[in-house]
Amino acid sequence: MNYNSFTYQILIDKISYKLEKLIKMKKHEIQLKHFHWSKLIALVLVFTVALGGSSCKSKKKIAAEKAAIELANQIAQAKASLTDLLRNDNPKTYEEKIAELKRIKDMQLRDPEVEQLIDQVETKLSAEYQEILRKQKEEKKRQELEAQRLKKQAEIDNINAHFINIAQAANAAEANVRIQQTLTYYASPEVPVLLIINIYGDNQKDYDKPTTIDHYLNYLKDVKKYNRQIESIKFDENHKIIEIELIKK
């Protein structure tokens, strides 16, 4: 190898060394940059997680506060409604009160004061229900008595009409037919007819001369006038008249 060739070789080695060194430096710089970016990304992630966690905690706190406020409002409204149900002048019907009480109980507020008010309302409504049953029983009895009274009055009016029809018959033949029809309501033609003159004291009565239903009906046929009304009637087991009291109007 001559001198020039040797010199050229040395020059190439130096250039190769510098290139290799330069490449190593570039790799190192790239690694440093990657490290810095990784660190930065990690910090950003940590901050994001921390911020998210803080935000989540804040939302939970707000939700809890909102729920507490809503519960407090429900309890206050329930107390007001229950107190209103305890009023004696509450205009609601029994059914409406029961529905309102059920609505509040279904809320399950578990508040001691609310539960105490619920007990008071239940006691009051129980007494109110018993009063309703008592009134219903009284009304049923009243209606039954009224029905009996109307039935009795209708029967009396019908019997009274027999007397009127006989007195107002156009002729004796018609009157006789009506007399026979009327007698079918009586146990016999000899049933006593008591003609009241006066009632005094403790339902004490003065009577005219007693007569029978047959004689009295024929009397009406003759005088063509009936100016009395039925005071009382007695029936036998077959619902035939066995006694009748008449009094002047």
PyMOL commands that set and color helices and strands:
alter all, ss='L'
color gray80, all
select helices_A, chain A and resi 3-85+94-106+112-167+172-183+213-223
alter helices_A, ss='H'
color red, helices_A
select strands_A, chain A and resi 192-200+204-207+211-212+228-235+241-248
alter strands_A, ss='S'
color yellow, strands_A
deselect
rebuild
show_as cartoon
